Amino acid sequence: MSAPLDPPTAVAPRLWPSAAWGWFAVAALMVAYTSSFIDRQILSLLVQPIRADLGITDTQFSLLAGLAFSLFYTLMGVPLAKLADRGSRRLIIFFGIVVWSLMTVACGLANSFWALFAARIGVGIGEAALSPAAYSMISDYFPPSRRARALAVYSMGPYIGAGLALMIGGGVIDMIARSGAADLPLLGHLEPWQQTFVLVGAPGLLIALLFLIVREPPRHGVARAAAQDGVLRYMWSRRSTYYALIMGYSVFGIAGISYLAWMPAVFIRQYGWTAPQVGFTYGLILLCAATPGVLVGGWLTDKLAARGRRDAPLYAAVLALALAAPFALATPFAPSAELAVAGLAIFSFFAGVMNSLPATSLQAVAPNQLRAQVTAIYFLIGNLISLGLGPTIVAALSDRLLGGPTHIGQALGIVSGASIVIAVIVLARALPSYRASIEEADAWQPPEGLK
């Protein structure tokens, strides 16, 4: 299935698209984002059957879960973002969804470690096409005064996807496992874990069809000098804004990723919970605390902007981080499981408030023809710092300084609390330069009253 690329609009017309088309696009993008997180997370629930059927070690499985996906997801984001800044974003997203959905189905057809490794690479490459192009599209659908809420709705996707995977993924997998292996037309003999990948991946092909309906919005905020400079030179010339934001948000990511990686172990080791208990509870918290937090972050940013704050998304981020810090530090030290759940819910709410603000902050100051690339560079640096350092620092602190696995909670609290405090300092110091960048960006935008 193919269609010609839409030509990019080099100069923005003096109109914003209708709100109806804008929210339709946001809804389609959010559904795609949710699907992508289910596709990438489902592997973690299939550890035992994959290891048993393919005869692989824990180390090999860790490569499937980590390197095969994350390396290509981060590296391919930059060239795909460059295409998004020059061509049709909706069709780049369409082909990305098709690729990751087919590669998820291919995971279910794999009968060896290397076949599954290759399919996971494909999932990472396909998903790399989504967010940089999505953030750029949404920024062209909505004027700055209404953009934060739209970006927040899109940013709900990871929490909904991860929450659903944790809450109901295990039950679905158990239901398929009870039905046993199956011989399917065209696909052949599939074990239950293989059927799970096919079941999860196939609906993505239907989601992709939405992007043959979604319209490519006209481009707003084109700065011609940026096209001559190139993205790295442009960002370096304004490093007091761009690199401060990227580093501050990336350091916060250490806390967020560390919680996702190690908080289940805290409940199991400190409070004696079972894995199903942890999965259901954490999934419920992501859906009921973190997801509303994302919407609050968008609402708060738009309210602050309406009251005249030029630095609204960054100011909201600093507020959310300052409120999150004590709960990030204290939750793993809680004397009971009930208090730990309460602390985790509050921390997850403020982490949700934060979730859409990096994109909102960067999109507000990036020239249109560099927006997707700026986002991809943020993802590249942010993933290297948060995924590469967060869980490992927590484990190393626990093993080497605090006395071993039973102290993983203390290590999590120390690392998360410290990283958030550092992020607050870095982002607060960037507020003046960010306001100057907002003033520069105002010259690129059409009047908001024209719709």
Sequence and secondary structure as in RCSB ss.txt:
>XXXX:A:sequence
MSAPLDPPTAVAPRLWPSAAWGWFAVAALMVAYTSSFIDRQILSLLVQPIRADLGITDTQFSLLAGLAFSLFYTL
MGVPLAKLADRGSRRLIIFFGIVVWSLMTVACGLANSFWALFAARIGVGIGEAALSPAAYSMISDYFPPSRRARA
LAVYSMGPYIGAGLALMIGGGVIDMIARSGAADLPLLGHLEPWQQTFVLVGAPGLLIALLFLIVREPPRHGVARA
AAQDGVLRYMWSRRSTYYALIMGYSVFGIAGISYLAWMPAVFIRQYGWTAPQVGFTYGLILLCAATPGVLVGGWL
TDKLAARGRRDAPLYAAVLALALAAPFALATPFAPSAELAVAGLAIFSFFAGVMNSLPATSLQAVAPNQLRAQVT
AIYFLIGNLISLGLGPTIVAALSDRLLGGPTHIGQALGIVSGASIVIAVIVLARALPSYRASIEEADAWQPPEGL
K
>XXXX:A:secstr
         SS  S    HHHHHHHHHHHHHHHHHHHHHHHGGGGGHHHHHHHHT  HHHHHHHHTHHHHHHHHH
HHHHHHHHHHHS HHHHHHHHHHHHHHHHHHHHH  SHHHHHHHHHHHHHHHHTHHHHHHHHHHHHS HHHHHHH
HHHHHTHHHHHHHHHHHHHHHHHHHHHHH  EEETTTEEE HHHHHHHHHHTHHHHHHHGGGTS         HH
HHHH HHHHHHHTHHHHHHHHHHHHHHHHHHHHHHHHHHHHHHHHH   HHHHHHHHHHHIIIIIHHHHHHHHHH
HHHHHHTT TTHHHHHHHHHHHHHHHHHHHGGG SSHHHHHHHHHHHHHHHHHHHTHHHHHHHHHS GGGHHHHH
HHHHHHHHHHHHHHHHHHHHHHIIIII SGGGHHHHHHHHHHHHHHHHHHHHHHTHHHHHHHHHHHHTTS  TT 
 
